[in-house]
């Protein structure tokens, strides 16, 4: 009713979630090790030491929680719900293409532009940005990663289904243009997936050939 999109709640949640764990006087791993040694005995704890036991258990709980930053804990806890529930429901509810009329002014170009953006734009963006960052000395490829692998990542990045449809729904009011954009998303994602699978097969074959030539197991 306020005109704010519901996805802004995710933005607010992201801004509110701390990136760094809570500061502790000792490292969480060291605190866990210390408390484990204190509680290592199997004998029953005397009633007069219950306060110390509760305090140790509280420290152990905090140390266990702070082993990971809060943002990682939130992402880990939400990932199953998002990956297996929210995203599939969103995709199925909004992927319907109704009344596509490419004769409407600009509809054909919208479909073609969206498809090309996914098939060509995404790989160019991923590969080009990575090449620039590496050549500038700001980063380097991780061990075992080659430029052929970066190309594979770029091709697979073209499979952008739900977010592309989300942007299309925000960008197009005309039903025909929106349907054309959705059709472009579907075509672009399918083509990107096929290109990624083909290049992935070639990439895996190259890795196996290289490992066999070096005398290492594939």
ChimeraX commands (.cxc) that place a marker at each C-alpha (Angstrom):
marker #1 position 0.00,0.00,0.00 radius 0.5
marker #1 position 2.96,2.32,0.59 radius 0.5
marker #1 position 4.27,1.66,-2.90 radius 0.5
marker #1 position 7.49,0.03,-1.64 radius 0.5
marker #1 position 8.36,-3.30,-3.22 radius 0.5
marker #1 position 8.37,-6.27,-0.78 radius 0.5
marker #1 position 11.92,-7.19,-1.80 radius 0.5
marker #1 position 13.13,-4.10,0.07 radius 0.5
marker #1 position 12.62,-6.18,3.22 radius 0.5
marker #1 position 15.53,-8.34,2.04 radius 0.5
marker #1 position 17.66,-5.23,1.52 radius 0.5
marker #1 position 16.88,-4.03,5.03 radius 0.5
marker #1 position 17.65,-7.47,6.47 radius 0.5
marker #1 position 20.99,-7.48,4.65 radius 0.5
marker #1 position 21.89,-4.02,5.95 radius 0.5
marker #1 position 20.96,-4.97,9.51 radius 0.5
marker #1 position 22.92,-8.24,9.58 radius 0.5
marker #1 position 26.47,-7.82,10.94 radius 0.5
marker #1 position 29.31,-9.00,8.70 radius 0.5
marker #1 position 31.76,-9.61,11.56 radius 0.5
marker #1 position 31.17,-11.91,14.57 radius 0.5
marker #1 position 30.85,-10.51,18.05 radius 0.5
marker #1 position 34.16,-9.54,19.63 radius 0.5
marker #1 position 35.28,-12.00,22.32 radius 0.5
marker #1 position 38.19,-11.85,24.72 radius 0.5
marker #1 position 39.42,-15.14,23.31 radius 0.5
marker #1 position 38.97,-16.83,19.97 radius 0.5
marker #1 position 35.77,-18.95,19.80 radius 0.5
marker #1 position 37.79,-22.09,19.05 radius 0.5
marker #1 position 40.04,-21.46,22.06 radius 0.5
marker #1 position 37.00,-20.81,24.27 radius 0.5
marker #1 position 35.41,-24.07,23.16 radius 0.5
marker #1 position 38.62,-25.98,23.84 radius 0.5
marker #1 position 38.99,-24.43,27.29 radius 0.5
marker #1 position 35.38,-25.11,28.30 radius 0.5
marker #1 position 35.62,-28.66,26.93 radius 0.5
marker #1 position 38.63,-29.31,29.17 radius 0.5
marker #1 position 36.80,-27.87,32.16 radius 0.5
marker #1 position 33.81,-30.12,31.49 radius 0.5
marker #1 position 35.91,-33.10,30.50 radius 0.5
marker #1 position 35.38,-35.00,33.70 radius 0.5
marker #1 position 32.54,-37.49,33.71 radius 0.5
marker #1 position 31.71,-37.06,37.42 radius 0.5
marker #1 position 28.55,-35.34,38.54 radius 0.5
marker #1 position 28.96,-31.62,39.15 radius 0.5
marker #1 position 28.50,-30.59,42.81 radius 0.5
marker #1 position 25.58,-28.29,43.45 radius 0.5
marker #1 position 27.92,-25.52,44.62 radius 0.5
marker #1 position 29.56,-25.51,41.20 radius 0.5
marker #1 position 26.31,-25.23,39.25 radius 0.5
marker #1 position 26.81,-21.49,38.79 radius 0.5
marker #1 position 30.25,-22.09,37.28 radius 0.5
marker #1 position 28.82,-24.83,35.08 radius 0.5
marker #1 position 26.07,-22.57,33.77 radius 0.5
marker #1 position 28.58,-19.84,33.04 radius 0.5
marker #1 position 30.83,-22.28,31.18 radius 0.5
marker #1 position 27.91,-23.60,29.14 radius 0.5
marker #1 position 26.89,-20.04,28.31 radius 0.5
marker #1 position 30.42,-19.26,27.12 radius 0.5
marker #1 position 30.42,-22.48,25.11 radius 0.5
marker #1 position 27.14,-21.54,23.44 radius 0.5
marker #1 position 28.36,-18.05,22.53 radius 0.5
marker #1 position 31.67,-19.42,21.21 radius 0.5
marker #1 position 29.85,-22.02,19.12 radius 0.5
marker #1 position 27.54,-19.34,17.71 radius 0.5
marker #1 position 30.32,-16.87,16.93 radius 0.5
marker #1 position 32.41,-19.37,14.98 radius 0.5
marker #1 position 30.66,-17.95,11.90 radius 0.5
marker #1 position 29.74,-14.31,11.20 radius 0.5
marker #1 position 26.03,-13.50,11.59 radius 0.5
marker #1 position 25.62,-12.82,7.86 radius 0.5
marker #1 position 26.89,-16.33,7.06 radius 0.5
marker #1 position 24.57,-17.89,9.66 radius 0.5
marker #1 position 21.56,-16.04,8.26 radius 0.5
marker #1 position 22.46,-17.01,4.71 radius 0.5
marker #1 position 22.96,-20.65,5.69 radius 0.5
marker #1 position 19.66,-20.83,7.55 radius 0.5
marker #1 position 17.66,-19.13,4.77 radius 0.5
marker #1 position 19.29,-20.92,1.84 radius 0.5
marker #1 position 17.21,-24.15,1.94 radius 0.5
marker #1 position 13.95,-22.19,2.18 radius 0.5
marker #1 position 14.96,-19.88,-0.68 radius 0.5
marker #1 position 16.52,-22.51,-2.97 radius 0.5
marker #1 position 13.85,-25.21,-2.58 radius 0.5
marker #1 position 10.76,-23.17,-1.76 radius 0.5
marker #1 position 10.66,-19.47,-2.52 radius 0.5
marker #1 position 12.59,-19.42,-5.80 radius 0.5
marker #1 position 10.75,-22.34,-7.48 radius 0.5
marker #1 position 7.37,-20.92,-6.44 radius 0.5
marker #1 position 8.37,-17.49,-7.74 radius 0.5
marker #1 position 9.61,-18.97,-11.02 radius 0.5
marker #1 position 6.50,-21.08,-11.62 radius 0.5
marker #1 position 4.16,-18.25,-10.68 radius 0.5
marker #1 position 5.77,-15.63,-12.90 radius 0.5
marker #1 position 7.20,-17.56,-15.84 radius 0.5
marker #1 position 3.93,-17.79,-17.72 radius 0.5
marker #1 position 4.12,-16.24,-21.18 radius 0.5
marker #1 position 0.66,-15.12,-22.26 radius 0.5
marker #1 position -0.39,-13.40,-25.43 radius 0.5
marker #1 position 3.00,-12.93,-27.07 radius 0.5
marker #1 position 2.54,-10.69,-30.09 radius 0.5
marker #1 position 5.89,-9.90,-31.66 radius 0.5
marker #1 position 4.17,-7.56,-34.10 radius 0.5
marker #1 position 3.65,-5.06,-31.29 radius 0.5
marker #1 position 6.13,-2.23,-31.62 radius 0.5
marker #1 position 9.40,-3.17,-29.97 radius 0.5
marker #1 position 8.29,-6.61,-28.75 radius 0.5
marker #1 position 10.61,-8.49,-31.08 radius 0.5
marker #1 position 13.57,-6.30,-30.13 radius 0.5
marker #1 position 12.77,-6.70,-26.43 radius 0.5
marker #1 position 12.81,-10.48,-26.75 radius 0.5
marker #1 position 16.02,-10.43,-28.81 radius 0.5
marker #1 position 17.72,-7.92,-26.52 radius 0.5
marker #1 position 16.95,-9.89,-23.36 radius 0.5
marker #1 position 18.12,-13.16,-24.91 radius 0.5
marker #1 position 21.37,-11.58,-26.17 radius 0.5
marker #1 position 21.96,-9.94,-22.81 radius 0.5
marker #1 position 21.91,-13.35,-21.13 radius 0.5
marker #1 position 23.73,-15.35,-23.81 radius 0.5
marker #1 position 26.40,-12.78,-24.72 radius 0.5
marker #1 position 26.28,-10.00,-22.15 radius 0.5
marker #1 position 26.69,-12.15,-19.06 radius 0.5
marker #1 position 29.78,-14.06,-20.35 radius 0.5
marker #1 position 31.37,-10.84,-21.61 radius 0.5
marker #1 position 30.77,-9.17,-18.26 radius 0.5
marker #1 position 32.13,-12.04,-16.16 radius 0.5
marker #1 position 35.14,-12.80,-18.37 radius 0.5
marker #1 position 35.95,-9.15,-19.08 radius 0.5
marker #1 position 35.76,-8.07,-15.45 radius 0.5
marker #1 position 37.85,-11.03,-14.31 radius 0.5
marker #1 position 40.47,-10.37,-17.01 radius 0.5
marker #1 position 40.66,-6.68,-16.05 radius 0.5
marker #1 position 41.01,-7.43,-12.32 radius 0.5
marker #1 position 43.73,-10.04,-12.91 radius 0.5
marker #1 position 45.67,-7.92,-15.41 radius 0.5
marker #1 position 45.47,-4.93,-13.08 radius 0.5
marker #1 position 47.05,-6.97,-10.31 radius 0.5
marker #1 position 44.11,-6.51,-7.96 radius 0.5
marker #1 position 43.47,-10.25,-7.76 radius 0.5
marker #1 position 44.58,-13.56,-9.23 radius 0.5
marker #1 position 42.89,-16.75,-10.28 radius 0.5
marker #1 position 42.61,-19.36,-7.53 radius 0.5
marker #1 position 44.78,-22.49,-7.74 radius 0.5
marker #1 position 43.49,-24.93,-10.32 radius 0.5
marker #1 position 41.38,-22.32,-12.10 radius 0.5
marker #1 position 42.13,-21.56,-15.75 radius 0.5
marker #1 position 40.67,-19.10,-18.19 radius 0.5
marker #1 position 38.73,-21.97,-19.74 radius 0.5
marker #1 position 37.05,-22.40,-16.37 radius 0.5
marker #1 position 36.29,-18.67,-16.23 radius 0.5
marker #1 position 34.66,-18.98,-19.65 radius 0.5
marker #1 position 32.52,-21.83,-18.31 radius 0.5
marker #1 position 31.44,-19.69,-15.36 radius 0.5
marker #1 position 30.60,-16.86,-17.73 radius 0.5
marker #1 position 28.45,-19.08,-19.92 radius 0.5
marker #1 position 26.59,-20.57,-16.96 radius 0.5
marker #1 position 26.02,-17.06,-15.57 radius 0.5
marker #1 position 23.68,-16.56,-18.51 radius 0.5
marker #1 position 21.18,-18.86,-16.80 radius 0.5
marker #1 position 19.47,-16.01,-15.00 radius 0.5
marker #1 position 15.86,-16.99,-14.76 radius 0.5
marker #1 position 14.10,-15.62,-11.71 radius 0.5
marker #1 position 15.98,-12.33,-11.33 radius 0.5
marker #1 position 15.60,-11.52,-15.03 radius 0.5
marker #1 position 11.85,-12.10,-14.83 radius 0.5
marker #1 position 11.74,-9.99,-11.68 radius 0.5
marker #1 position 13.47,-7.08,-13.45 radius 0.5
marker #1 position 11.22,-7.52,-16.49 radius 0.5
marker #1 position 8.13,-7.29,-14.29 radius 0.5
marker #1 position 9.43,-4.03,-12.85 radius 0.5
marker #1 position 10.48,-2.61,-16.22 radius 0.5
marker #1 position 7.53,-3.40,-18.50 radius 0.5
marker #1 position 3.91,-2.40,-17.92 radius 0.5
marker #1 position 2.66,-3.40,-21.36 radius 0.5
marker #1 position 1.55,-7.03,-21.27 radius 0.5
marker #1 position 2.89,-7.81,-24.74 radius 0.5
marker #1 position 6.31,-6.36,-23.99 radius 0.5
marker #1 position 6.42,-8.17,-20.65 radius 0.5
marker #1 position 5.55,-11.47,-22.33 radius 0.5
marker #1 position 8.20,-10.84,-24.96 radius 0.5
marker #1 position 10.76,-10.15,-22.23 radius 0.5
marker #1 position 9.81,-13.37,-20.43 radius 0.5
marker #1 position 10.11,-15.30,-23.66 radius 0.5
marker #1 position 13.56,-13.76,-24.17 radius 0.5
marker #1 position 14.53,-14.83,-20.64 radius 0.5
marker #1 position 13.41,-18.39,-21.30 radius 0.5
marker #1 position 15.20,-18.58,-24.65 radius 0.5
marker #1 position 18.36,-16.94,-23.35 radius 0.5
marker #1 position 18.54,-19.17,-20.28 radius 0.5
marker #1 position 18.01,-22.32,-22.34 radius 0.5
marker #1 position 20.66,-21.31,-24.89 radius 0.5
marker #1 position 23.09,-20.33,-22.12 radius 0.5
marker #1 position 22.53,-23.69,-20.41 radius 0.5
marker #1 position 23.15,-25.60,-23.63 radius 0.5
marker #1 position 26.33,-23.61,-24.38 radius 0.5
marker #1 position 27.51,-24.14,-20.80 radius 0.5
marker #1 position 26.91,-27.89,-20.99 radius 0.5
marker #1 position 28.75,-28.17,-24.30 radius 0.5
marker #1 position 31.71,-26.12,-23.15 radius 0.5
marker #1 position 31.69,-27.93,-19.80 radius 0.5
marker #1 position 32.02,-31.28,-21.57 radius 0.5
marker #1 position 34.98,-29.95,-23.56 radius 0.5
marker #1 position 36.51,-28.46,-20.41 radius 0.5
marker #1 position 36.20,-31.70,-18.44 radius 0.5
marker #1 position 37.69,-33.66,-21.33 radius 0.5
marker #1 position 40.66,-31.29,-21.41 radius 0.5
marker #1 position 41.19,-31.66,-17.67 radius 0.5
marker #1 position 41.13,-35.44,-17.92 radius 0.5
marker #1 position 43.54,-35.41,-20.85 radius 0.5
marker #1 position 45.89,-33.09,-19.00 radius 0.5
marker #1 position 45.79,-35.17,-15.81 radius 0.5
marker #1 position 46.42,-38.38,-17.78 radius 0.5
marker #1 position 49.40,-36.77,-19.51 radius 0.5
marker #1 position 50.83,-35.76,-16.13 radius 0.5
marker #1 position 50.33,-39.30,-14.77 radius 0.5
marker #1 position 47.78,-38.18,-12.19 radius 0.5
marker #1 position 44.39,-39.74,-11.58 radius 0.5
marker #1 position 41.54,-37.89,-13.31 radius 0.5
marker link #1:1,2 radius 0.2
marker link #1:2,3 radius 0.2
marker link #1:3,4 radius 0.2
marker link #1:4,5 radius 0.2
marker link #1:5,6 radius 0.2
marker link #1:6,7 radius 0.2
marker link #1:7,8 radius 0.2
marker link #1:8,9 radius 0.2
marker link #1:9,10 radius 0.2
marker link #1:10,11 radius 0.2
marker link #1:11,12 radius 0.2
marker link #1:12,13 radius 0.2
marker link #1:13,14 radius 0.2
marker link #1:14,15 radius 0.2
marker link #1:15,16 radius 0.2
marker link #1:16,17 radius 0.2
marker link #1:17,18 radius 0.2
marker link #1:18,19 radius 0.2
marker link #1:19,20 radius 0.2
marker link #1:20,21 radius 0.2
marker link #1:21,22 radius 0.2
marker link #1:22,23 radius 0.2
marker link #1:23,24 radius 0.2
marker link #1:24,25 radius 0.2
marker link #1:25,26 radius 0.2
marker link #1:26,27 radius 0.2
marker link #1:27,28 radius 0.2
marker link #1:28,29 radius 0.2
marker link #1:29,30 radius 0.2
marker link #1:30,31 radius 0.2
marker link #1:31,32 radius 0.2
marker link #1:32,33 radius 0.2
marker link #1:33,34 radius 0.2
marker link #1:34,35 radius 0.2
marker link #1:35,36 radius 0.2
marker link #1:36,37 radius 0.2
marker link #1:37,38 radius 0.2
marker link #1:38,39 radius 0.2
marker link #1:39,40 radius 0.2
marker link #1:40,41 radius 0.2
marker link #1:41,42 radius 0.2
marker link #1:42,43 radius 0.2
marker link #1:43,44 radius 0.2
marker link #1:44,45 radius 0.2
marker link #1:45,46 radius 0.2
marker link #1:46,47 radius 0.2
marker link #1:47,48 radius 0.2
marker link #1:48,49 radius 0.2
marker link #1:49,50 radius 0.2
marker link #1:50,51 radius 0.2
marker link #1:51,52 radius 0.2
marker link #1:52,53 radius 0.2
marker link #1:53,54 radius 0.2
marker link #1:54,55 radius 0.2
marker link #1:55,56 radius 0.2
marker link #1:56,57 radius 0.2
marker link #1:57,58 radius 0.2
marker link #1:58,59 radius 0.2
marker link #1:59,60 radius 0.2
marker link #1:60,61 radius 0.2
marker link #1:61,62 radius 0.2
marker link #1:62,63 radius 0.2
marker link #1:63,64 radius 0.2
marker link #1:64,65 radius 0.2
marker link #1:65,66 radius 0.2
marker link #1:66,67 radius 0.2
marker link #1:67,68 radius 0.2
marker link #1:68,69 radius 0.2
marker link #1:69,70 radius 0.2
marker link #1:70,71 radius 0.2
marker link #1:71,72 radius 0.2
marker link #1:72,73 radius 0.2
marker link #1:73,74 radius 0.2
marker link #1:74,75 radius 0.2
marker link #1:75,76 radius 0.2
marker link #1:76,77 radius 0.2
marker link #1:77,78 radius 0.2
marker link #1:78,79 radius 0.2
marker link #1:79,80 radius 0.2
marker link #1:80,81 radius 0.2
marker link #1:81,82 radius 0.2
marker link #1:82,83 radius 0.2
marker link #1:83,84 radius 0.2
marker link #1:84,85 radius 0.2
marker link #1:85,86 radius 0.2
marker link #1:86,87 radius 0.2
marker link #1:87,88 radius 0.2
marker link #1:88,89 radius 0.2
marker link #1:89,90 radius 0.2
marker link #1:90,91 radius 0.2
marker link #1:91,92 radius 0.2
marker link #1:92,93 radius 0.2
marker link #1:93,94 radius 0.2
marker link #1:94,95 radius 0.2
marker link #1:95,96 radius 0.2
marker link #1:96,97 radius 0.2
marker link #1:97,98 radius 0.2
marker link #1:98,99 radius 0.2
marker link #1:99,100 radius 0.2
marker link #1:100,101 radius 0.2
marker link #1:101,102 radius 0.2
marker link #1:102,103 radius 0.2
marker link #1:103,104 radius 0.2
marker link #1:104,105 radius 0.2
marker link #1:105,106 radius 0.2
marker link #1:106,107 radius 0.2
marker link #1:107,108 radius 0.2
marker link #1:108,109 radius 0.2
marker link #1:109,110 radius 0.2
marker link #1:110,111 radius 0.2
marker link #1:111,112 radius 0.2
marker link #1:112,113 radius 0.2
marker link #1:113,114 radius 0.2
marker link #1:114,115 radius 0.2
marker link #1:115,116 radius 0.2
marker link #1:116,117 radius 0.2
marker link #1:117,118 radius 0.2
marker link #1:118,119 radius 0.2
marker link #1:119,120 radius 0.2
marker link #1:120,121 radius 0.2
marker link #1:121,122 radius 0.2
marker link #1:122,123 radius 0.2
marker link #1:123,124 radius 0.2
marker link #1:124,125 radius 0.2
marker link #1:125,126 radius 0.2
marker link #1:126,127 radius 0.2
marker link #1:127,128 radius 0.2
marker link #1:128,129 radius 0.2
marker link #1:129,130 radius 0.2
marker link #1:130,131 radius 0.2
marker link #1:131,132 radius 0.2
marker link #1:132,133 radius 0.2
marker link #1:133,134 radius 0.2
marker link #1:134,135 radius 0.2
marker link #1:135,136 radius 0.2
marker link #1:136,137 radius 0.2
marker link #1:137,138 radius 0.2
marker link #1:138,139 radius 0.2
marker link #1:139,140 radius 0.2
marker link #1:140,141 radius 0.2
marker link #1:141,142 radius 0.2
marker link #1:142,143 radius 0.2
marker link #1:143,144 radius 0.2
marker link #1:144,145 radius 0.2
marker link #1:145,146 radius 0.2
marker link #1:146,147 radius 0.2
marker link #1:147,148 radius 0.2
marker link #1:148,149 radius 0.2
marker link #1:149,150 radius 0.2
marker link #1:150,151 radius 0.2
marker link #1:151,152 radius 0.2
marker link #1:152,153 radius 0.2
marker link #1:153,154 radius 0.2
marker link #1:154,155 radius 0.2
marker link #1:155,156 radius 0.2
marker link #1:156,157 radius 0.2
marker link #1:157,158 radius 0.2
marker link #1:158,159 radius 0.2
marker link #1:159,160 radius 0.2
marker link #1:160,161 radius 0.2
marker link #1:161,162 radius 0.2
marker link #1:162,163 radius 0.2
marker link #1:163,164 radius 0.2
marker link #1:164,165 radius 0.2
marker link #1:165,166 radius 0.2
marker link #1:166,167 radius 0.2
marker link #1:167,168 radius 0.2
marker link #1:168,169 radius 0.2
marker link #1:169,170 radius 0.2
marker link #1:170,171 radius 0.2
marker link #1:171,172 radius 0.2
marker link #1:172,173 radius 0.2
marker link #1:173,174 radius 0.2
marker link #1:174,175 radius 0.2
marker link #1:175,176 radius 0.2
marker link #1:176,177 radius 0.2
marker link #1:177,178 radius 0.2
marker link #1:178,179 radius 0.2
marker link #1:179,180 radius 0.2
marker link #1:180,181 radius 0.2
marker link #1:181,182 radius 0.2
marker link #1:182,183 radius 0.2
marker link #1:183,184 radius 0.2
marker link #1:184,185 radius 0.2
marker link #1:185,186 radius 0.2
marker link #1:186,187 radius 0.2
marker link #1:187,188 radius 0.2
marker link #1:188,189 radius 0.2
marker link #1:189,190 radius 0.2
marker link #1:190,191 radius 0.2
marker link #1:191,192 radius 0.2
marker link #1:192,193 radius 0.2
marker link #1:193,194 radius 0.2
marker link #1:194,195 radius 0.2
marker link #1:195,196 radius 0.2
marker link #1:196,197 radius 0.2
marker link #1:197,198 radius 0.2
marker link #1:198,199 radius 0.2
marker link #1:199,200 radius 0.2
marker link #1:200,201 radius 0.2
marker link #1:201,202 radius 0.2
marker link #1:202,203 radius 0.2
marker link #1:203,204 radius 0.2
marker link #1:204,205 radius 0.2
marker link #1:205,206 radius 0.2
marker link #1:206,207 radius 0.2
marker link #1:207,208 radius 0.2
marker link #1:208,209 radius 0.2
marker link #1:209,210 radius 0.2
marker link #1:210,211 radius 0.2
marker link #1:211,212 radius 0.2
marker link #1:212,213 radius 0.2
marker link #1:213,214 radius 0.2
marker link #1:214,215 radius 0.2
marker link #1:215,216 radius 0.2
marker link #1:216,217 radius 0.2
marker link #1:217,218 radius 0.2
view
